[in-house]
Amino acid sequence: MTARYGGIEAGGTKFVCCVGAGPDDIEAETRFPTTTPEETLGRAVAFFRGHGTDLAAVGVACFGPVDLDPASATYGHITTTPKPGWAWTDVVGTLRAELGVPVGFDTDVNGAALAEVRWGAGRGRDPFVYLTVGTGVGGGAIVNGAPLHGLVHPEMGHVRLPHDRGRDPFPGSCPFHGDCLEGLASGPALEQRWGRPAQALGPDHPAWALEAEYLGGLLADLVCVLSPQRIVLGGGVMAGPGLYARVRREMVRLLAGYVASPAILERSDDLVVPPGLGERSGRLGAMALAEAALTSTG
């Protein structure tokens, strides 16, 4: 009998829950706003209980920061998030207690990266990086077949990049760092800087050249640090007109010929690509985390 898994793409704006055996066998799916921890996790539990008692495991690809150290007293918690009411929420403990099954847990972007490597644009590419640019900016990496952890987990959206305040006087929107990458290039940063949301900015608006410069800077840094064989760029901001091509050009320009790989010099359109799984990467990654949790406890 094929195992059935539950997946939760736990975002700061909405939760998406699904039940199934894999990307081609999704039995049910629901989504709802991220409100309080009690209400939101309660709705997730009710969804899974309403779809049978034979779930093998549940996986959570979660907004963060989160504690991924199994030896830590706060393993499975969301930690220092600016999301009101969610700091130090015990996600894993709550789901284990309510559902009585193994719970896989990782960042939302590590989960998405895992799904893309398994079923999408990252197949056969290792190291691999998945980045999302939307309400926030986050990145996950797969190295030697597994999500990259460490002291905590990568925080690619909070790297510091050159910020020419003469050209861009915007101080940044990040409540922790001001003008880190997320503070300069996220969807809220675009709206605060220009006075209207990203989707309302025309193709000739100066926002896009600046956005490409910041994102290209991050990609150049990632090429130097992780040497990924492919980088996926997802998230709502990437729907900006011509943004993929602009970002690739900026990455190449900033690397200045130093990384002498044909993937940079000749095939950047194959190195930096959209998600192969579209907007399903997060929830499918959660299902992959569920399967991994079952394997590790079996």
C-alpha positions, 0 to 999 in steps of 0.5 A: 500500500502506498504511504499517504503523507500530509504537507504544510506550506506554512507561510507568514501570509497563508498556510497551504495543506495537502494530502497525498502520495506525491506530486502526481497523487494529491488527494486534497488541498486547502489554504487559509490565512495565517492568523494566530498560531492556535487558530492556524495550526488548529485548522491544519490539524482539522484538515488532516483529521478530516482526510483519514486516520492513516497518514504516515507522516506530516511535513512542514516547510515553514516560515522562520527563522526556525530551530532545526537542531533536534538536540535543542529544547526549542527544536521545531519552534519558529524563533525570532520571527517579526510575524506578530504572535508567532515567535517561539511557537512550537510547530512540531510539538503541536502537530505531533501531539495532535496527530500522533505521527512523525513530523518533518520540519525545515524552512519553507525555502529548504522544503521548496529546494528539496522538491525542485531537486526531486521533481523539478528544475533542480534534478541532477543539479547539486549544489542547488539553490532555491530563492524566493522573492516576495513578501520576504526574501529567502533561500534554501540550498541542497548540498550533497543531496540534503538541505543545508543546515548549520548553526541554524539555516541559511538566511540568504535574504538577510545578506548585506549588499552595497547600498548607494544611498545617493542613488537609492536613499530608501533606508530599507524595510527589514525590522532587524537590519534595515537595508539588508537584501530583504529590506531593499528588494522584497515586495514590501520594500518595493511598495514602500520605496515607490508608493505602489505595489510591484505589479503596478510598476510599468516595464520602464520603471526605474524600480526594475533596474535597481531590483535586478542590481540587488538580486544580481548581487546576491546571485554573484555572492552565491556563485562565489560561496556555494558554486551552485549548478542551478539557481531557481528564482521564485516568488511574486516579485519575479513576475516583474517585466523582464526581471529574469534576464535583467538579474542574469545580466547583473550577476554576470556583470558583477562576477566580472569574468572571474568565475570562468565557467561556461554556465556563467559566461555562455549559459546564464539562462540555464543557470538561473531559471524559474521554478519547475514546479511553479507555485507547488514547490513549497507544499510538495517540499513539505510532503518530501519532508514528511517522507524523510521523517518517516524514513528516519523513524522507521 
